[in-house]
Amino acid sequence: MKDNLNVHYDEEGDFLEIRIGKPTEAYFEDLGDDLFKRIDEKTREIRGFAIFNFKKRTEKLKDISVNLPVKIQLTS
């Protein structure tokens, strides 16, 4: 099954969300430092990430690093 990578930025809330695949019932798990991973409620798979204060981070040129416990394969 091929999934799309969806990226949404809410400028007013300064919130970036990266979602993998179609929307599902999910919850966010706090990773600390305003970083969250999106977990599918049924499968418990990681279905995305969220970053609060995204613009503030880019203004300070602070790197964002999230360990991915999943394998991502890119093909053309």
N, CA, C and O atoms as a GROMACS GRO file, in nm:
protein
  304
    1MET      N    1   0.083  -0.118   0.000
    1MET     CA    2   0.000   0.000   0.000
    1MET      C    3   0.088   0.125   0.000
    1MET      O    4   0.179   0.138   0.083
    2LYS      N    5   0.062   0.215  -0.091
    2LYS     CA    6   0.138   0.340  -0.098
    2LYS      C    7   0.067   0.446  -0.016
    2LYS      O    8  -0.055   0.460  -0.024
    3ASP      N    9   0.143   0.519   0.062
    3ASP     CA   10   0.088   0.628   0.142
    3ASP      C   11   0.142   0.760   0.091
    3ASP      O   12   0.253   0.768   0.039
    4ASN      N   13   0.062   0.863   0.107
    4ASN     CA   14   0.105   0.998   0.076
    4ASN      C   15   0.162   1.062   0.202
    4ASN      O   16   0.122   1.029   0.313
    5LEU      N   17   0.254   1.154   0.182
    5LEU     CA   18   0.307   1.233   0.292
    5LEU      C   19   0.240   1.370   0.280
    5LEU      O   20   0.258   1.440   0.180
    6ASN      N   21   0.162   1.408   0.382
    6ASN     CA   22   0.089   1.533   0.382
    6ASN      C   23   0.152   1.627   0.483
    6ASN      O   24   0.176   1.590   0.598
    7VAL      N   25   0.178   1.750   0.440
    7VAL     CA   26   0.238   1.850   0.526
    7VAL      C   27   0.143   1.968   0.537
    7VAL      O   28   0.097   2.021   0.436
    8HIS      N   29   0.112   2.008   0.660
    8HIS     CA   30   0.021   2.120   0.684
    8HIS      C   31   0.086   2.214   0.785
    8HIS      O   32   0.136   2.170   0.889
    9TYR      N   33   0.084   2.344   0.753
    9TYR     CA   34   0.136   2.443   0.846
    9TYR      C   35   0.026   2.542   0.879
    9TYR      O   36  -0.034   2.601   0.789
   10ASP      N   37  -0.002   2.561   1.007
   10ASP     CA   38  -0.098   2.659   1.056
   10ASP      C   39  -0.018   2.778   1.106
   10ASP      O   40   0.041   2.775   1.214
   11GLU      N   41  -0.016   2.886   1.025
   11GLU     CA   42   0.066   3.002   1.059
   11GLU      C   43   0.019   3.070   1.187
   11GLU      O   44   0.101   3.111   1.269
   12GLU      N   45  -0.112   3.080   1.204
   12GLU     CA   46  -0.164   3.147   1.324
   12GLU      C   47  -0.125   3.073   1.452
   12GLU      O   48  -0.087   3.135   1.552
   13GLY      N   49  -0.134   2.942   1.449
   13GLY     CA   50  -0.098   2.860   1.565
   13GLY      C   51   0.049   2.823   1.569
   13GLY      O   52   0.096   2.766   1.668
   14ASP      N   53   0.124   2.854   1.462
   14ASP     CA   54   0.266   2.819   1.449
   14ASP      C   55   0.287   2.670   1.475
   14ASP      O   56   0.363   2.630   1.562
   15PHE      N   57   0.215   2.590   1.396
   15PHE     CA   58   0.207   2.446   1.415
   15PHE      C   59   0.228   2.377   1.281
   15PHE      O   60   0.155   2.404   1.186
   16LEU      N   61   0.326   2.289   1.273
   16LEU     CA   62   0.352   2.210   1.152
   16LEU      C   63   0.314   2.066   1.180
   16LEU      O   64   0.355   2.008   1.280
   17GLU      N   65   0.234   2.008   1.090
   17GLU     CA   66   0.199   1.867   1.104
   17GLU      C   67   0.239   1.794   0.977
   17GLU      O   68   0.208   1.838   0.866
   18ILE      N   69   0.306   1.683   0.994
   18ILE     CA   70   0.344   1.595   0.884
   18ILE      C   71   0.268   1.465   0.907
   18ILE      O   72   0.289   1.397   1.007
   19ARG      N   73   0.180   1.431   0.813
   19ARG     CA   74   0.095   1.313   0.829
   19ARG      C   75   0.125   1.213   0.719
   19ARG      O   76   0.142   1.250   0.603
   20ILE      N   77   0.130   1.086   0.756
   20ILE     CA   78   0.155   0.978   0.661
   20ILE      C   79   0.023   0.909   0.633
   20ILE      O   80  -0.041   0.856   0.724
   21GLY      N   81  -0.018   0.909   0.505
   21GLY     CA   82  -0.140   0.840   0.465
   21GLY      C   83  -0.267   0.918   0.494
   21GLY      O   84  -0.264   1.035   0.531
   22LYS      N   85  -0.379   0.848   0.477
   22LYS     CA   86  -0.510   0.908   0.500
   22LYS      C   87  -0.532   0.933   0.649
   22LYS      O   88  -0.476   0.863   0.733
   23PRO      N   89  -0.614   1.034   0.681
   23PRO     CA   90  -0.644   1.060   0.822
   23PRO      C   91  -0.711   0.939   0.889
   23PRO      O   92  -0.798   0.875   0.830
   24THR      N   93  -0.668   0.909   1.009
   24THR     CA   94  -0.727   0.801   1.088
   24THR      C   95  -0.749   0.853   1.229
   24THR      O   96  -0.699   0.960   1.265
   25GLU      N   97  -0.824   0.779   1.308
   25GLU     CA   98  -0.838   0.812   1.449
   25GLU      C   99  -0.701   0.794   1.512
   25GLU      O  100  -0.642   0.687   1.505
   26ALA      N  101  -0.652   0.901   1.575
   26ALA     CA  102  -0.516   0.896   1.627
   26ALA      C  103  -0.503   0.986   1.749
   26ALA      O  104  -0.592   1.065   1.780
   27TYR      N  105  -0.391   0.970   1.817
   27TYR     CA  106  -0.359   1.056   1.930
   27TYR      C  107  -0.213   1.098   1.917
   27TYR      O  108  -0.135   1.034   1.846
   28PHE      N  109  -0.177   1.206   1.985
   28PHE     CA  110  -0.040   1.254   1.982
   28PHE      C  111   0.032   1.214   2.110
   28PHE      O  112  -0.022   1.225   2.220
   29GLU      N  113   0.155   1.167   2.094
   29GLU     CA  114   0.240   1.134   2.208
   29GLU      C  115   0.351   1.238   2.217
   29GLU      O  116   0.422   1.263   2.119
   30ASP      N  117   0.366   1.299   2.333
   30ASP     CA  118   0.463   1.405   2.354
   30ASP      C  119   0.605   1.349   2.355
   30ASP      O  120   0.636   1.259   2.433
   31LEU      N  121   0.691   1.403   2.269
   31LEU     CA  122   0.831   1.363   2.264
   31LEU      C  123   0.920   1.462   2.337
   31LEU      O  124   1.041   1.441   2.349
   32GLY      N  125   0.860   1.570   2.387
   32GLY     CA  126   0.936   1.675   2.454
   32GLY      C  127   0.977   1.783   2.357
   32GLY      O  128   0.981   1.761   2.236
   33ASP      N  129   1.008   1.901   2.409
   33ASP     CA  130   1.056   2.014   2.330
   33ASP      C  131   0.959   2.052   2.218
   33ASP      O  132   1.002   2.087   2.108
   34ASP      N  133   0.827   2.045   2.244
   34ASP     CA  134   0.721   2.080   2.149
   34ASP      C  135   0.716   1.989   2.027
   34ASP      O  136   0.667   2.030   1.922
   35LEU      N  137   0.766   1.866   2.039
   35LEU     CA  138   0.760   1.767   1.932
   35LEU      C  139   0.665   1.655   1.974
   35LEU      O  140   0.665   1.611   2.089
   36PHE      N  141   0.583   1.609   1.878
   36PHE     CA  142   0.485   1.504   1.906
   36PHE      C  143   0.483   1.404   1.791
   36PHE      O  144   0.505   1.441   1.675
   37LYS      N  145   0.457   1.278   1.823
   37LYS     CA  146   0.434   1.181   1.717
   37LYS      C  147   0.286   1.144   1.718
   37LYS      O  148   0.224   1.136   1.824
   38ARG      N  149   0.232   1.121   1.599
   38ARG     CA  150   0.091   1.088   1.580
   38ARG      C  151   0.078   0.937   1.569
   38ARG      O  152   0.137   0.876   1.480
   39ILE      N  153   0.001   0.877   1.660
   39ILE     CA  154  -0.013   0.731   1.667
   39ILE      C  155  -0.155   0.690   1.628
   39ILE      O  156  -0.252   0.743   1.681
   40ASP      N  157  -0.166   0.595   1.535
   40ASP     CA  158  -0.296   0.542   1.496
   40ASP      C  159  -0.355   0.464   1.613
   40ASP      O  160  -0.289   0.377   1.670
   41GLU      N  161  -0.480   0.495   1.649
   41GLU     CA  162  -0.542   0.432   1.766
   41GLU      C  163  -0.560   0.282   1.750
   41GLU      O  164  -0.549   0.208   1.848
   42LYS      N  165  -0.588   0.233   1.628
   42LYS     CA  166  -0.613   0.090   1.608
   42LYS      C  167  -0.485   0.010   1.588
   42LYS      O  168  -0.465  -0.094   1.651
   43THR      N  169  -0.398   0.058   1.501
   43THR     CA  170  -0.278  -0.019   1.466
   43THR      C  171  -0.157   0.014   1.553
   43THR      O  172  -0.060  -0.062   1.555
   44ARG      N  173  -0.161   0.128   1.623
   44ARG     CA  174  -0.052   0.178   1.706
   44ARG      C  175   0.072   0.214   1.622
   44ARG      O  176   0.182   0.228   1.677
   45GLU      N  177   0.054   0.229   1.490
   45GLU     CA  178   0.163   0.270   1.403
   45GLU      C  179   0.181   0.422   1.409
   45GLU      O  180   0.086   0.496   1.432
   46ILE      N  181   0.303   0.466   1.388
   46ILE     CA  182   0.329   0.609   1.378
   46ILE      C  183   0.275   0.656   1.243
   46ILE      O  184   0.312   0.602   1.138
   47ARG      N  185   0.188   0.755   1.248
   47ARG     CA  186   0.124   0.807   1.127
   47ARG      C  187   0.159   0.952   1.101
   47ARG      O  188   0.102   1.014   1.011
   48GLY      N  189   0.253   1.008   1.179
   48GLY     CA  190   0.297   1.143   1.152
   48GLY      C  191   0.365   1.206   1.272
   48GLY      O  192   0.389   1.143   1.374
   49PHE      N  193   0.396   1.335   1.252
   49PHE     CA  194   0.464   1.413   1.355
   49PHE      C  195   0.405   1.553   1.357
   49PHE      O  196   0.352   1.600   1.257
   50ALA      N  197   0.415   1.619   1.471
   50ALA     CA  198   0.372   1.757   1.484
   50ALA      C  199   0.480   1.836   1.555
   50ALA      O  200   0.548   1.785   1.644
   51ILE      N  201   0.496   1.961   1.512
   51ILE     CA  202   0.597   2.048   1.571
   51ILE      C  203   0.530   2.180   1.606
   51ILE      O  204   0.486   2.253   1.517
   52PHE      N  205   0.524   2.211   1.734
   52PHE     CA  206   0.472   2.340   1.778
   52PHE      C  207   0.586   2.441   1.777
   52PHE      O  208   0.703   2.405   1.788
   53ASN      N  209   0.550   2.570   1.764
   53ASN     CA  210   0.648   2.679   1.760
   53ASN      C  211   0.748   2.659   1.646
   53ASN      O  212   0.868   2.682   1.663
   54PHE      N  213   0.698   2.615   1.532
   54PHE     CA  214   0.783   2.583   1.418
   54PHE      C  215   0.856   2.707   1.365
   54PHE      O  216   0.977   2.703   1.344
   55LYS      N  217   0.784   2.816   1.344
   55LYS     CA  218   0.846   2.937   1.291
   55LYS      C  219   0.950   2.992   1.388
   55LYS      O  220   1.056   3.038   1.347
   56LYS      N  221   0.917   2.988   1.517
   56LYS     CA  222   1.012   3.034   1.618
   56LYS      C  223   1.142   2.955   1.608
   56LYS      O  224   1.250   3.012   1.624
   57ARG      N  225   1.133   2.826   1.584
   57ARG     CA  226   1.253   2.742   1.570
   57ARG      C  227   1.336   2.784   1.450
   57ARG      O  228   1.458   2.790   1.457
   58THR      N  229   1.268   2.814   1.338
   58THR     CA  230   1.342   2.850   1.217
   58THR      C  231   1.407   2.987   1.230
   58THR      O  232   1.513   3.011   1.172
   59GLU      N  233   1.345   3.076   1.305
   59GLU     CA  234   1.405   3.208   1.327
   59GLU      C  235   1.533   3.196   1.408
   59GLU      O  236   1.626   3.274   1.387
   60LYS      N  237   1.539   3.101   1.498
   60LYS     CA  238   1.658   3.081   1.580
   60LYS      C  239   1.754   2.980   1.516
   60LYS      O  240   1.860   2.952   1.571
   61LEU      N  241   1.716   2.928   1.400
   61LEU     CA  242   1.795   2.827   1.329
   61LEU      C  243   1.826   2.706   1.416
   61LEU      O  244   1.936   2.651   1.410
   62LYS      N  245   1.729   2.665   1.496
   62LYS     CA  246   1.744   2.548   1.582
   62LYS      C  247   1.707   2.424   1.502
   62LYS      O  248   1.598   2.416   1.444
   63ASP      N  249   1.795   2.327   1.500
   63ASP     CA  250   1.769   2.202   1.429
   63ASP      C  251   1.656   2.125   1.495
   63ASP      O  252   1.638   2.130   1.616
   64ILE      N  253   1.582   2.054   1.412
   64ILE     CA  254   1.477   1.966   1.460
   64ILE      C  255   1.518   1.824   1.424
   64ILE      O  256   1.543   1.794   1.307
   65SER      N  257   1.525   1.739   1.523
   65SER     CA  258   1.566   1.601   1.500
   65SER      C  259   1.468   1.508   1.570
   65SER      O  260   1.445   1.521   1.691
   66VAL      N  261   1.411   1.413   1.495
   66VAL     CA  262   1.318   1.316   1.551
   66VAL      C  263   1.365   1.179   1.506
   66VAL      O  264   1.381   1.155   1.386
   67ASN      N  265   1.386   1.089   1.600
   67ASN     CA  266   1.424   0.952   1.565
   67ASN      C  267   1.302   0.881   1.507
   67ASN      O  268   1.193   0.887   1.564
   68LEU      N  269   1.321   0.815   1.397
   68LEU     CA  270   1.212   0.743   1.333
   68LEU      C  271   1.227   0.594   1.362
   68LEU      O  272   1.322   0.530   1.317
   69PRO      N  273   1.134   0.539   1.438
   69PRO     CA  274   1.140   0.396   1.464
   69PRO      C  275   1.080   0.315   1.349
   69PRO      O  276   1.056   0.195   1.363
   70VAL      N  277   1.054   0.381   1.236
   70VAL     CA  278   0.996   0.312   1.122
   70VAL      C  279   1.091   0.325   1.004
   70VAL      O  280   1.168   0.420   0.996
   71LYS      N  281   1.084   0.232   0.914
   71LYS     CA  282   1.166   0.235   0.794
   71LYS      C  283   1.088   0.309   0.686
   71LYS      O  284   0.971   0.279   0.662
   72ILE      N  285   1.153   0.404   0.622
   72ILE     CA  286   1.091   0.479   0.513
   72ILE      C  287   1.166   0.446   0.386
   72ILE      O  288   1.288   0.460   0.379
   73GLN      N  289   1.091   0.402   0.285
   73GLN     CA  290   1.152   0.367   0.157
   73GLN      C  291   1.096   0.460   0.052
   73GLN      O  292   0.975   0.472   0.036
   74LEU      N  293   1.185   0.528  -0.020
   74LEU     CA  294   1.144   0.618  -0.127
   74LEU      C  295   1.173   0.550  -0.261
   74LEU      O  296   1.283   0.503  -0.286
   75THR      N  297   1.071   0.547  -0.346
   75THR     CA  298   1.088   0.488  -0.478
   75THR      C  299   1.029   0.581  -0.581
   75THR      O  300   0.944   0.665  -0.550
   76SER      N  301   1.074   0.568  -0.704
   76SER     CA  302   1.019   0.652  -0.811
   76SER      C  303   0.944   0.569  -0.911
   76SER      O  304   0.890   0.623  -1.008
   0.00000   0.00000   0.00000
